[in-house]
Amino acid sequence: MSTFLVVLIALAMAATVFFLVKGVVTFLKTTEADLRAGPDGPSVSSRQQNKMMSARIGFQAVAVLLVALLLLMSRHG
């Protein structure tokens, strides 16, 4: 069971890094026009950055929870 958790932790960490890099790349592609909010609300670039940040935080939380579960299992097992 602990091997399975380690694999899940590695996958969650890889997904976290992937979405971090993807978010930074999206941020670097932001133009001055994107920074000016129009009457239509946030720009497409801003929405993409928010999606990448939300995904990164979600996978980061999953990784932390899995590490905590692995630590609890190793203490009691």
All heavy atoms as a GROMACS GRO file, in nm:
protein
  573
    1MET      N    1   0.083  -0.120   0.000
    1MET     CA    2   0.000   0.000   0.000
    1MET      C    3   0.087   0.126   0.000
    1MET      O    4   0.052   0.222  -0.065
    1MET     CB    5  -0.093  -0.004   0.122
    1MET     CG    6  -0.183   0.115   0.134
    1MET     SD    7  -0.304   0.114   0.002
    1MET     CE    8  -0.407   0.247   0.054
    2SER      N    9   0.198   0.122   0.075
    2SER     CA   10   0.283   0.242   0.080
    2SER      C   11   0.348   0.269  -0.056
    2SER      O   12   0.367   0.385  -0.092
    2SER     CB   13   0.388   0.229   0.189
    2SER     OG   14   0.476   0.122   0.160
    3THR      N   15   0.379   0.165  -0.132
    3THR     CA   16   0.435   0.184  -0.265
    3THR      C   17   0.334   0.255  -0.356
    3THR      O   18   0.370   0.345  -0.432
    3THR     CB   19   0.475   0.049  -0.328
    3THR    OG1   20   0.564  -0.018  -0.238
    3THR    CG2   21   0.542   0.067  -0.461
    4PHE      N   22   0.210   0.214  -0.344
    4PHE     CA   23   0.103   0.278  -0.422
    4PHE      C   24   0.091   0.426  -0.386
    4PHE      O   25   0.077   0.512  -0.474
    4PHE     CB   26  -0.029   0.204  -0.396
    4PHE     CG   27  -0.146   0.262  -0.469
    4PHE    CD1   28  -0.153   0.254  -0.607
    4PHE    CD2   29  -0.249   0.324  -0.400
    4PHE    CE1   30  -0.262   0.308  -0.676
    4PHE    CE2   31  -0.357   0.378  -0.467
    4PHE     CZ   32  -0.364   0.370  -0.605
    5LEU      N   33   0.099   0.458  -0.256
    5LEU     CA   34   0.092   0.599  -0.213
    5LEU      C   35   0.211   0.679  -0.262
    5LEU      O   36   0.196   0.795  -0.302
    5LEU     CB   37   0.082   0.607  -0.060
    5LEU     CG   38  -0.054   0.576   0.000
    5LEU    CD1   39  -0.047   0.577   0.152
    5LEU    CD2   40  -0.158   0.674  -0.049
    6VAL      N   41   0.328   0.619  -0.263
    6VAL     CA   42   0.447   0.689  -0.312
    6VAL      C   43   0.432   0.720  -0.460
    6VAL      O   44   0.467   0.830  -0.506
    6VAL     CB   45   0.575   0.606  -0.284
    6VAL    CG1   46   0.694   0.665  -0.356
    6VAL    CG2   47   0.601   0.596  -0.135
    7VAL      N   48   0.378   0.627  -0.536
    7VAL     CA   49   0.354   0.651  -0.679
    7VAL      C   50   0.252   0.764  -0.697
    7VAL      O   51   0.271   0.854  -0.780
    7VAL     CB   52   0.307   0.522  -0.749
    7VAL    CG1   53   0.258   0.550  -0.891
    7VAL    CG2   54   0.419   0.420  -0.750
    8LEU      N   55   0.145   0.762  -0.618
    8LEU     CA   56   0.045   0.870  -0.626
    8LEU      C   57   0.105   1.005  -0.587
    8LEU      O   58   0.074   1.108  -0.650
    8LEU     CB   59  -0.075   0.838  -0.536
    8LEU     CG   60  -0.169   0.729  -0.584
    8LEU    CD1   61  -0.281   0.708  -0.481
    8LEU    CD2   62  -0.228   0.763  -0.719
    9ILE      N   63   0.191   1.006  -0.486
    9ILE     CA   64   0.257   1.130  -0.445
    9ILE      C   65   0.344   1.182  -0.559
    9ILE      O   66   0.343   1.302  -0.590
    9ILE     CB   67   0.339   1.108  -0.317
    9ILE    CG1   68   0.246   1.084  -0.198
    9ILE    CG2   69   0.432   1.226  -0.290
    9ILE    CD1   70   0.316   1.033  -0.074
   10ALA      N   71   0.420   1.093  -0.622
   10ALA     CA   72   0.506   1.134  -0.734
   10ALA      C   73   0.424   1.191  -0.849
   10ALA      O   74   0.461   1.293  -0.909
   10ALA     CB   75   0.590   1.017  -0.781
   11LEU      N   76   0.311   1.129  -0.878
   11LEU     CA   77   0.223   1.180  -0.985
   11LEU      C   78   0.164   1.316  -0.949
   11LEU      O   79   0.158   1.406  -1.034
   11LEU     CB   80   0.112   1.079  -1.014
   11LEU     CG   81   0.154   0.949  -1.082
   11LEU    CD1   82   0.037   0.852  -1.090
   11LEU    CD2   83   0.210   0.977  -1.220
   12ALA      N   84   0.122   1.332  -0.825
   12ALA     CA   85   0.067   1.461  -0.781
   12ALA      C   86   0.174   1.570  -0.785
   12ALA      O   87   0.146   1.683  -0.824
   12ALA     CB   88   0.008   1.448  -0.641
   13MET      N   89   0.296   1.535  -0.747
   13MET     CA   90   0.405   1.632  -0.752
   13MET      C   91   0.438   1.669  -0.896
   13MET      O   92   0.462   1.787  -0.927
   13MET     CB   93   0.528   1.576  -0.681
   13MET     CG   94   0.511   1.566  -0.531
   13MET     SD   95   0.641   1.474  -0.447
   13MET     CE   96   0.787   1.560  -0.498
   14ALA      N   97   0.439   1.571  -0.986
   14ALA     CA   98   0.466   1.598  -1.127
   14ALA      C   99   0.357   1.688  -1.186
   14ALA      O  100   0.387   1.781  -1.262
   14ALA     CB  101   0.476   1.467  -1.205
   15ALA      N  102   0.232   1.663  -1.152
   15ALA     CA  103   0.123   1.746  -1.201
   15ALA      C  104   0.135   1.888  -1.146
   15ALA      O  105   0.109   1.986  -1.217
   15ALA     CB  106  -0.012   1.686  -1.161
   16THR      N  107   0.178   1.901  -1.020
   16THR     CA  108   0.197   2.033  -0.960
   16THR      C  109   0.303   2.111  -1.037
   16THR      O  110   0.283   2.228  -1.072
   16THR     CB  111   0.239   2.019  -0.812
   16THR    OG1  112   0.136   1.950  -0.742
   16THR    CG2  113   0.261   2.155  -0.748
   17VAL      N  114   0.416   2.046  -1.065
   17VAL     CA  115   0.524   2.113  -1.139
   17VAL      C  116   0.479   2.148  -1.280
   17VAL      O  117   0.506   2.257  -1.330
   17VAL     CB  118   0.650   2.025  -1.141
   17VAL    CG1  119   0.756   2.082  -1.235
   17VAL    CG2  120   0.706   2.010  -1.001
   18PHE      N  121   0.406   2.057  -1.345
   18PHE     CA  122   0.356   2.082  -1.480
   18PHE      C  123   0.270   2.208  -1.484
   18PHE      O  124   0.289   2.295  -1.569
   18PHE     CB  125   0.277   1.961  -1.531
   18PHE     CG  126   0.207   1.985  -1.662
   18PHE    CD1  127   0.277   1.984  -1.780
   18PHE    CD2  128   0.071   2.011  -1.666
   18PHE    CE1  129   0.214   2.008  -1.902
   18PHE    CE2  130   0.006   2.035  -1.785
   18PHE     CZ  131   0.078   2.033  -1.904
   19PHE      N  132   0.172   2.217  -1.392
   19PHE     CA  133   0.083   2.332  -1.393
   19PHE      C  134   0.154   2.460  -1.347
   19PHE      O  135   0.117   2.569  -1.389
   19PHE     CB  136  -0.042   2.305  -1.310
   19PHE     CG  137  -0.142   2.220  -1.383
   19PHE    CD1  138  -0.160   2.087  -1.350
   19PHE    CD2  139  -0.216   2.272  -1.488
   19PHE    CE1  140  -0.251   2.009  -1.419
   19PHE    CE2  141  -0.306   2.195  -1.558
   19PHE     CZ  142  -0.324   2.062  -1.524
   20LEU      N  143   0.256   2.447  -1.264
   20LEU     CA  144   0.336   2.563  -1.226
   20LEU      C  145   0.408   2.619  -1.348
   20LEU      O  146   0.402   2.739  -1.375
   20LEU     CB  147   0.436   2.525  -1.117
   20LEU     CG  148   0.536   2.634  -1.078
   20LEU    CD1  149   0.465   2.752  -1.014
   20LEU    CD2  150   0.641   2.578  -0.985
   21VAL      N  151   0.474   2.532  -1.422
   21VAL     CA  152   0.548   2.576  -1.542
   21VAL      C  153   0.452   2.630  -1.646
   21VAL      O  154   0.477   2.735  -1.707
   21VAL     CB  155   0.632   2.460  -1.598
   21VAL    CG1  156   0.691   2.494  -1.734
   21VAL    CG2  157   0.743   2.424  -1.500
   22LYS      N  158   0.339   2.563  -1.666
   22LYS     CA  159   0.241   2.609  -1.764
   22LYS      C  160   0.186   2.748  -1.726
   22LYS      O  161   0.167   2.833  -1.812
   22LYS     CB  162   0.129   2.507  -1.776
   22LYS     CG  163   0.042   2.526  -1.896
   22LYS     CD  164  -0.050   2.408  -1.918
   22LYS     CE  165  -0.138   2.434  -2.038
   22LYS     NZ  166  -0.232   2.329  -2.063
   23GLY      N  167   0.163   2.769  -1.597
   23GLY     CA  168   0.116   2.899  -1.551
   23GLY      C  169   0.218   3.009  -1.570
   23GLY      O  170   0.186   3.121  -1.608
   24VAL      N  171   0.345   2.977  -1.544
   24VAL     CA  172   0.452   3.076  -1.564
   24VAL      C  173   0.466   3.111  -1.712
   24VAL      O  174   0.482   3.228  -1.748
   24VAL     CB  175   0.586   3.024  -1.506
   24VAL    CG1  176   0.702   3.112  -1.548
   24VAL    CG2  177   0.578   3.017  -1.354
   25VAL      N  178   0.457   3.010  -1.798
   25VAL     CA  179   0.465   3.035  -1.943
   25VAL      C  180   0.348   3.123  -1.986
   25VAL      O  181   0.366   3.218  -2.064
   25VAL     CB  182   0.467   2.902  -2.021
   25VAL    CG1  183   0.447   2.925  -2.170
   25VAL    CG2  184   0.598   2.830  -1.996
   26THR      N  185   0.230   3.096  -1.937
   26THR     CA  186   0.113   3.179  -1.970
   26THR      C  187   0.134   3.321  -1.920
   26THR      O  188   0.103   3.418  -1.989
   26THR     CB  189  -0.015   3.120  -1.908
   26THR    OG1  190  -0.032   2.986  -1.955
   26THR    CG2  191  -0.137   3.201  -1.944
   27PHE      N  192   0.190   3.335  -1.800
   27PHE     CA  193   0.218   3.467  -1.745
   27PHE      C  194   0.318   3.542  -1.832
   27PHE      O  195   0.302   3.663  -1.856
   27PHE     CB  196   0.271   3.453  -1.602
   27PHE     CG  197   0.316   3.582  -1.542
   27PHE    CD1  198   0.225   3.677  -1.499
   27PHE    CD2  199   0.451   3.609  -1.527
   27PHE    CE1  200   0.266   3.796  -1.443
   27PHE    CE2  201   0.493   3.728  -1.472
   27PHE     CZ  202   0.401   3.822  -1.429
   28LEU      N  203   0.422   3.474  -1.880
   28LEU     CA  204   0.524   3.539  -1.961
   28LEU      C  205   0.470   3.582  -2.097
   28LEU      O  206   0.526   3.673  -2.159
   28LEU     CB  207   0.644   3.447  -1.978
   28LEU     CG  208   0.726   3.423  -1.852
   28LEU    CD1  209   0.835   3.319  -1.879
   28LEU    CD2  210   0.786   3.551  -1.799
   29LYS      N  211   0.364   3.519  -2.144
   29LYS     CA  212   0.304   3.555  -2.272
   29LYS      C  213   0.206   3.671  -2.261
   29LYS      O  214   0.151   3.715  -2.361
   29LYS     CB  215   0.231   3.434  -2.332
   29LYS     CG  216   0.324   3.326  -2.380
   29LYS     CD  217   0.244   3.212  -2.440
   29LYS     CE  218   0.333   3.101  -2.489
   29LYS     NZ  219   0.256   2.989  -2.544
   30THR      N  220   0.184   3.720  -2.140
   30THR     CA  221   0.088   3.828  -2.118
   30THR      C  222   0.139   3.956  -2.184
   30THR      O  223   0.254   3.996  -2.167
   30THR     CB  224   0.068   3.853  -1.967
   30THR    OG1  225   0.025   3.733  -1.908
   30THR    CG2  226  -0.035   3.961  -1.942
   31THR      N  227   0.051   4.021  -2.258
   31THR     CA  228   0.086   4.147  -2.324
   31THR      C  229   0.029   4.265  -2.245
   31THR      O  230  -0.050   4.247  -2.153
   31THR     CB  231   0.030   4.151  -2.467
   31THR    OG1  232  -0.113   4.146  -2.460
   31THR    CG2  233   0.081   4.033  -2.550
   32GLU      N  234   0.069   4.383  -2.283
   32GLU     CA  235   0.018   4.502  -2.215
   32GLU      C  236  -0.133   4.516  -2.236
   32GLU      O  237  -0.205   4.559  -2.145
   32GLU     CB  238   0.090   4.626  -2.269
   32GLU     CG  239   0.056   4.753  -2.194
   32GLU     CD  240   0.134   4.873  -2.242
   32GLU    OE1  241   0.242   4.854  -2.299
   32GLU    OE2  242   0.086   4.986  -2.221
   33ALA      N  243  -0.181   4.477  -2.352
   33ALA     CA  244  -0.324   4.484  -2.378
   33ALA      C  245  -0.401   4.389  -2.287
   33ALA      O  246  -0.513   4.419  -2.244
   33ALA     CB  247  -0.352   4.451  -2.524
   34ASP      N  248  -0.340   4.275  -2.255
   34ASP     CA  249  -0.405   4.179  -2.165
   34ASP      C  250  -0.418   4.235  -2.024
   34ASP      O  251  -0.510   4.198  -1.950
   34ASP     CB  252  -0.326   4.048  -2.158
   34ASP     CG  253  -0.333   3.968  -2.287
   34ASP    OD1  254  -0.433   3.983  -2.359
   34ASP    OD2  255  -0.238   3.892  -2.313
   35LEU      N  256  -0.325   4.321  -1.987
   35LEU     CA  257  -0.326   4.375  -1.851
   35LEU      C  258  -0.436   4.478  -1.829
   35LEU      O  259  -0.476   4.502  -1.717
   35LEU     CB  260  -0.189   4.437  -1.817
   35LEU     CG  261  -0.072   4.338  -1.813
   35LEU    CD1  262   0.058   4.413  -1.791
   35LEU    CD2  263  -0.094   4.233  -1.707
   36ARG      N  264  -0.480   4.539  -1.937
   36ARG     CA  265  -0.588   4.637  -1.926
   36ARG      C  266  -0.722   4.565  -1.928
   36ARG      O  267  -0.761   4.506  -2.028
   36ARG     CB  268  -0.582   4.735  -2.042
   36ARG     CG  269  -0.458   4.820  -2.039
   36ARG     CD  270  -0.473   4.935  -2.136
   36ARG     NE  271  -0.352   5.014  -2.133
   36ARG     CZ  272  -0.265   5.022  -2.232
   36ARG    NH1  273  -0.288   4.958  -2.344
   36ARG    NH2  274  -0.158   5.097  -2.221
   37ALA      N  275  -0.791   4.568  -1.817
   37ALA     CA  276  -0.922   4.504  -1.808
   37ALA      C  277  -1.023   4.587  -1.885
   37ALA      O  278  -1.035   4.706  -1.865
   37ALA     CB  279  -0.965   4.487  -1.664
   38GLY      N  280  -1.093   4.523  -1.973
   38GLY     CA  281  -1.196   4.590  -2.051
   38GLY      C  282  -1.332   4.575  -1.986
   38GLY      O  283  -1.345   4.520  -1.875
   39PRO      N  284  -1.434   4.622  -2.054
   39PRO     CA  285  -1.570   4.612  -2.000
   39PRO      C  286  -1.620   4.467  -1.995
   39PRO      O  287  -1.717   4.436  -1.928
   39PRO     CB  288  -1.655   4.696  -2.095
   39PRO     CG  289  -1.577   4.700  -2.222
   39PRO     CD  290  -1.432   4.691  -2.182
   40ASP      N  291  -1.551   4.378  -2.067
   40ASP     CA  292  -1.592   4.238  -2.072
   40ASP      C  293  -1.537   4.157  -1.955
   40ASP      O  294  -1.560   4.038  -1.946
   40ASP     CB  295  -1.545   4.172  -2.202
   40ASP     CG  296  -1.604   4.241  -2.324
   40ASP    OD1  297  -1.715   4.296  -2.311
   40ASP    OD2  298  -1.538   4.239  -2.429
   41GLY      N  299  -1.463   4.221  -1.866
   41GLY     CA  300  -1.406   4.150  -1.751
   41GLY      C  301  -1.262   4.112  -1.777
   41GLY      O  302  -1.195   4.171  -1.861
   42PRO      N  303  -1.214   4.012  -1.705
   42PRO     CA  304  -1.074   3.974  -1.718
   42PRO      C  305  -1.042   3.917  -1.856
   42PRO      O  306  -1.128   3.859  -1.922
   42PRO     CB  307  -1.053   3.867  -1.610
   42PRO     CG  308  -1.186   3.833  -1.558
   42PRO     CD  309  -1.284   3.934  -1.605
   43SER      N  310  -0.918   3.934  -1.898
   43SER     CA  311  -0.876   3.887  -2.029
   43SER      C  312  -0.864   3.735  -2.030
   43SER      O  313  -0.865   3.669  -1.926
   43SER     CB  314  -0.741   3.950  -2.066
   43SER     OG  315  -0.641   3.902  -1.978
   44VAL      N  316  -0.849   3.681  -2.150
   44VAL     CA  317  -0.832   3.537  -2.167
   44VAL      C  318  -0.706   3.491  -2.094
   44VAL      O  319  -0.704   3.388  -2.028
   44VAL     CB  320  -0.826   3.501  -2.317
   44VAL    CG1  321  -0.790   3.355  -2.337
   44VAL    CG2  322  -0.957   3.534  -2.385
   45SER      N  323  -0.600   3.570  -2.104
   45SER     CA  324  -0.474   3.537  -2.038
   45SER      C  325  -0.491   3.530  -1.886
   45SER      O  326  -0.440   3.439  -1.821
   45SER     CB  327  -0.367   3.640  -2.074
   45SER     OG  328  -0.248   3.614  -2.004
   46SER      N  329  -0.565   3.624  -1.830
   46SER     CA  330  -0.589   3.624  -1.685
   46SER      C  331  -0.669   3.502  -1.642
   46SER      O  332  -0.640   3.441  -1.539
   46SER     CB  333  -0.664   3.751  -1.643
   46SER     OG  334  -0.586   3.864  -1.665
   47ARG      N  335  -0.768   3.466  -1.721
   47ARG     CA  336  -0.847   3.346  -1.689
   47ARG      C  337  -0.763   3.220  -1.696
   47ARG      O  338  -0.775   3.130  -1.613
   47ARG     CB  339  -0.969   3.337  -1.780
   47ARG     CG  340  -1.078   3.440  -1.745
   47ARG     CD  341  -1.208   3.409  -1.817
   47ARG     NE  342  -1.195   3.412  -1.961
   47ARG     CZ  343  -1.222   3.517  -2.038
   47ARG    NH1  344  -1.265   3.629  -1.984
   47ARG    NH2  345  -1.207   3.510  -2.168
   48GLN      N  346  -0.674   3.213  -1.797
   48GLN     CA  347  -0.586   3.096  -1.808
   48GLN      C  348  -0.490   3.088  -1.690
   48GLN      O  349  -0.465   2.980  -1.638
   48GLN     CB  350  -0.507   3.102  -1.939
   48GLN     CG  351  -0.589   3.071  -2.061
   48GLN     CD  352  -0.509   3.085  -2.189
   48GLN    OE1  353  -0.407   3.155  -2.193
   48GLN    NE2  354  -0.556   3.022  -2.294
   49GLN      N  355  -0.437   3.203  -1.648
   49GLN     CA  356  -0.348   3.205  -1.533
   49GLN      C  357  -0.421   3.158  -1.407
   49GLN      O  358  -0.365   3.082  -1.327
   49GLN     CB  359  -0.292   3.346  -1.511
   49GLN     CG  360  -0.193   3.389  -1.615
   49GLN     CD  361  -0.148   3.532  -1.593
   49GLN    OE1  362  -0.135   3.577  -1.480
   49GLN    NE2  363  -0.125   3.605  -1.702
   50ASN      N  364  -0.544   3.202  -1.391
   50ASN     CA  365  -0.622   3.159  -1.274
   50ASN      C  366  -0.650   3.009  -1.277
   50ASN      O  367  -0.644   2.942  -1.174
   50ASN     CB  368  -0.754   3.236  -1.266
   50ASN     CG  369  -0.734   3.379  -1.221
   50ASN    OD1  370  -0.632   3.412  -1.163
   50ASN    ND2  371  -0.832   3.464  -1.248
   51LYS      N  372  -0.679   2.954  -1.395
   51LYS     CA  373  -0.702   2.810  -1.407
   51LYS      C  374  -0.576   2.731  -1.371
   51LYS      O  375  -0.582   2.630  -1.301
   51LYS     CB  376  -0.746   2.774  -1.550
   51LYS     CG  377  -0.888   2.805  -1.581
   51LYS     CD  378  -0.921   2.760  -1.722
   51LYS     CE  379  -1.060   2.797  -1.760
   51LYS     NZ  380  -1.094   2.756  -1.898
   52MET      N  381  -0.461   2.779  -1.420
   52MET     CA  382  -0.335   2.710  -1.391
   52MET      C  383  -0.303   2.715  -1.242
   52MET      O  384  -0.259   2.617  -1.182
   52MET     CB  385  -0.219   2.771  -1.470
   52MET     CG  386  -0.229   2.757  -1.620
   52MET     SD  387  -0.244   2.588  -1.676
   52MET     CE  388  -0.411   2.587  -1.734
   53MET      N  389  -0.329   2.830  -1.179
   53MET     CA  390  -0.303   2.844  -1.037
   53MET      C  391  -0.396   2.754  -0.956
   53MET      O  392  -0.353   2.688  -0.860
   53MET     CB  393  -0.320   2.989  -0.991
   53MET     CG  394  -0.276   3.010  -0.847
   53MET     SD  395  -0.307   3.174  -0.778
   53MET     CE  396  -0.272   3.283  -0.909
   54SER      N  397  -0.521   2.748  -0.994
   54SER     CA  398  -0.616   2.663  -0.923
   54SER      C  399  -0.579   2.515  -0.935
   54SER      O  400  -0.585   2.440  -0.838
   54SER     CB  401  -0.757   2.685  -0.977
   54SER     OG  402  -0.800   2.816  -0.952
   55ALA      N  403  -0.539   2.474  -1.054
   55ALA     CA  404  -0.498   2.336  -1.074
   55ALA      C  405  -0.373   2.304  -0.992
   55ALA      O  406  -0.364   2.198  -0.929
   55ALA     CB  407  -0.473   2.308  -1.222
   56ARG      N  408  -0.277   2.396  -0.991
   56ARG     CA  409  -0.154   2.375  -0.914
   56ARG      C  410  -0.184   2.361  -0.766
   56ARG      O  411  -0.134   2.270  -0.699
   56ARG     CB  412  -0.056   2.490  -0.936
   56ARG     CG  413   0.074   2.473  -0.857
   56ARG     CD  414   0.161   2.595  -0.864
   56ARG     NE  415   0.098   2.716  -0.816
   56ARG     CZ  416   0.093   2.752  -0.687
   56ARG    NH1  417   0.143   2.676  -0.594
   56ARG    NH2  418   0.036   2.865  -0.652
   57ILE      N  419  -0.268   2.448  -0.714
   57ILE     CA  420  -0.302   2.442  -0.572
   57ILE      C  421  -0.376   2.312  -0.540
   57ILE      O  422  -0.352   2.250  -0.437
   57ILE     CB  423  -0.386   2.566  -0.533
   57ILE    CG1  424  -0.297   2.690  -0.536
   57ILE    CG2  425  -0.449   2.549  -0.396
   57ILE    CD1  426  -0.372   2.821  -0.522
   58GLY      N  427  -0.463   2.269  -0.628
   58GLY     CA  428  -0.536   2.144  -0.606
   58GLY      C  429  -0.442   2.024  -0.601
   58GLY      O  430  -0.450   1.942  -0.509
   59PHE      N  431  -0.351   2.013  -0.698
   59PHE     CA  432  -0.258   1.901  -0.698
   59PHE      C  433  -0.159   1.909  -0.582
   59PHE      O  434  -0.117   1.807  -0.528
   59PHE     CB  435  -0.183   1.892  -0.831
   59PHE     CG  436  -0.267   1.832  -0.941
   59PHE    CD1  437  -0.308   1.908  -1.049
   59PHE    CD2  438  -0.305   1.700  -0.935
   59PHE    CE1  439  -0.385   1.854  -1.150
   59PHE    CE2  440  -0.383   1.643  -1.036
   59PHE     CZ  441  -0.423   1.721  -1.143
   60GLN      N  442  -0.124   2.030  -0.544
   60GLN     CA  443  -0.036   2.048  -0.429
   60GLN      C  444  -0.104   2.000  -0.302
   60GLN      O  445  -0.043   1.933  -0.218
   60GLN     CB  446   0.001   2.196  -0.417
   60GLN     CG  447   0.119   2.226  -0.333
   60GLN     CD  448   0.161   2.372  -0.349
   60GLN    OE1  449   0.106   2.448  -0.430
   60GLN    NE2  450   0.258   2.413  -0.272
   61ALA      N  451  -0.231   2.031  -0.287
   61ALA     CA  452  -0.307   1.985  -0.170
   61ALA      C  453  -0.318   1.833  -0.167
   61ALA      O  454  -0.304   1.770  -0.062
   61ALA     CB  455  -0.447   2.049  -0.170
   62VAL      N  456  -0.341   1.774  -0.283
   62VAL     CA  457  -0.349   1.628  -0.292
   62VAL      C  458  -0.216   1.566  -0.250
   62VAL      O  459  -0.212   1.469  -0.173
   62VAL     CB  460  -0.389   1.583  -0.434
   62VAL    CG1  461  -0.369   1.434  -0.453
   62VAL    CG2  462  -0.533   1.621  -0.462
   63ALA      N  463  -0.106   1.623  -0.298
   63ALA     CA  464   0.026   1.570  -0.262
   63ALA      C  465   0.051   1.580  -0.112
   63ALA      O  466   0.101   1.485  -0.050
   63ALA     CB  467   0.135   1.644  -0.339
   64VAL      N  468   0.015   1.691  -0.052
   64VAL     CA  469   0.036   1.709   0.092
   64VAL      C  470  -0.050   1.609   0.171
   64VAL      O  471  -0.002   1.548   0.268
   64VAL     CB  472   0.005   1.854   0.134
   64VAL    CG1  473  -0.003   1.868   0.284
   64VAL    CG2  474   0.110   1.948   0.078
   65LEU      N  475  -0.173   1.592   0.130
   65LEU     CA  476  -0.261   1.495   0.199
   65LEU      C  477  -0.208   1.352   0.186
   65LEU      O  478  -0.213   1.274   0.281
   65LEU     CB  479  -0.403   1.505   0.146
   65LEU     CG  480  -0.479   1.633   0.183
   65LEU    CD1  481  -0.613   1.638   0.110
   65LEU    CD2  482  -0.499   1.641   0.332
   66LEU      N  483  -0.158   1.317   0.069
   66LEU     CA  484  -0.104   1.183   0.050
   66LEU      C  485   0.022   1.162   0.135
   66LEU      O  486   0.042   1.054   0.190
   66LEU     CB  487  -0.073   1.159  -0.097
   66LEU     CG  488  -0.195   1.141  -0.188
   66LEU    CD1  489  -0.152   1.137  -0.335
   66LEU    CD2  490  -0.272   1.017  -0.151
   67VAL      N  491   0.106   1.264   0.145
   67VAL     CA  492   0.225   1.252   0.231
   67VAL      C  493   0.184   1.234   0.376
   67VAL      O  494   0.240   1.151   0.448
   67VAL     CB  495   0.318   1.375   0.213
   67VAL    CG1  496   0.425   1.379   0.321
   67VAL    CG2  497   0.382   1.374   0.076
   68ALA      N  498   0.084   1.311   0.420
   68ALA     CA  499   0.036   1.297   0.557
   68ALA      C  500  -0.020   1.156   0.581
   68ALA      O  501   0.005   1.095   0.686
   68ALA     CB  502  -0.071   1.402   0.586
   69LEU      N  503  -0.094   1.104   0.485
   69LEU     CA  504  -0.149   0.969   0.497
   69LEU      C  505  -0.037   0.865   0.503
   69LEU      O  506  -0.041   0.772   0.585
   69LEU     CB  507  -0.242   0.940   0.379
   69LEU     CG  508  -0.310   0.804   0.377
   69LEU    CD1  509  -0.401   0.788   0.499
   69LEU    CD2  510  -0.390   0.789   0.249
   70LEU      N  511   0.064   0.882   0.420
   70LEU     CA  512   0.178   0.790   0.421
   70LEU      C  513   0.250   0.795   0.556
   70LEU      O  514   0.288   0.691   0.610
   70LEU     CB  515   0.275   0.825   0.307
   70LEU     CG  516   0.397   0.734   0.292
   70LEU    CD1  517   0.352   0.594   0.253
   70LEU    CD2  518   0.490   0.790   0.187
   71LEU      N  519   0.267   0.914   0.611
   71LEU     CA  520   0.332   0.927   0.742
   71LEU      C  521   0.249   0.861   0.852
   71LEU      O  522   0.303   0.794   0.940
   71LEU     CB  523   0.357   1.074   0.776
   71LEU     CG  524   0.468   1.141   0.695
   71LEU    CD1  525   0.472   1.290   0.724
   71LEU    CD2  526   0.602   1.078   0.724
   72LEU      N  527   0.118   0.879   0.847
   72LEU     CA  528   0.031   0.815   0.946
   72LEU      C  529   0.037   0.662   0.934
   72LEU      O  530   0.040   0.592   1.035
   72LEU     CB  531  -0.114   0.862   0.928
   72LEU     CG  532  -0.147   1.000   0.982
   72LEU    CD1  533  -0.288   1.040   0.941
   72LEU    CD2  534  -0.131   1.005   1.132
   73MET      N  535   0.040   0.612   0.813
   73MET     CA  536   0.046   0.468   0.792
   73MET      C  537   0.180   0.411   0.842
   73MET      O  538   0.184   0.303   0.897
   73MET     CB  539   0.025   0.434   0.646
   73MET     CG  540  -0.117   0.448   0.601
   73MET     SD  541  -0.138   0.413   0.426
   73MET     CE  542  -0.069   0.250   0.414
   74SER      N  543   0.288   0.485   0.822
   74SER     CA  544   0.419   0.434   0.861
   74SER      C  545   0.434   0.435   1.014
   74SER      O  546   0.506   0.355   1.071
   74SER     CB  547   0.531   0.516   0.798
   74SER     OG  548   0.533   0.647   0.850
   75ARG      N  549   0.364   0.524   1.082
   75ARG     CA  550   0.368   0.531   1.227
   75ARG      C  551   0.292   0.416   1.291
   75ARG      O  552   0.329   0.367   1.395
   75ARG     CB  553   0.305   0.662   1.272
   75ARG     CG  554   0.399   0.742   1.354
   75ARG     CD  555   0.336   0.865   1.403
   75ARG     NE  556   0.436   0.969   1.387
   75ARG     CZ  557   0.414   1.094   1.410
   75ARG    NH1  558   0.294   1.134   1.443
   75ARG    NH2  559   0.509   1.182   1.396
   76HIS      N  560   0.180   0.379   1.229
   76HIS     CA  561   0.091   0.277   1.288
   76HIS      C  562   0.112   0.140   1.227
   76HIS      O  563   0.043   0.046   1.261
   76HIS     CB  564  -0.056   0.318   1.270
   76HIS     CG  565  -0.090   0.442   1.344
   76HIS    ND1  566  -0.091   0.449   1.480
   76HIS    CD2  567  -0.121   0.566   1.301
   76HIS    CE1  568  -0.125   0.572   1.518
   76HIS    NE2  569  -0.143   0.644   1.409
   77GLY      N  570   0.202   0.129   1.135
   77GLY     CA  571   0.213   0.000   1.069
   77GLY      C  572   0.346  -0.062   1.085
   77GLY      O  573   0.381  -0.170   1.066
   0.00000   0.00000   0.00000
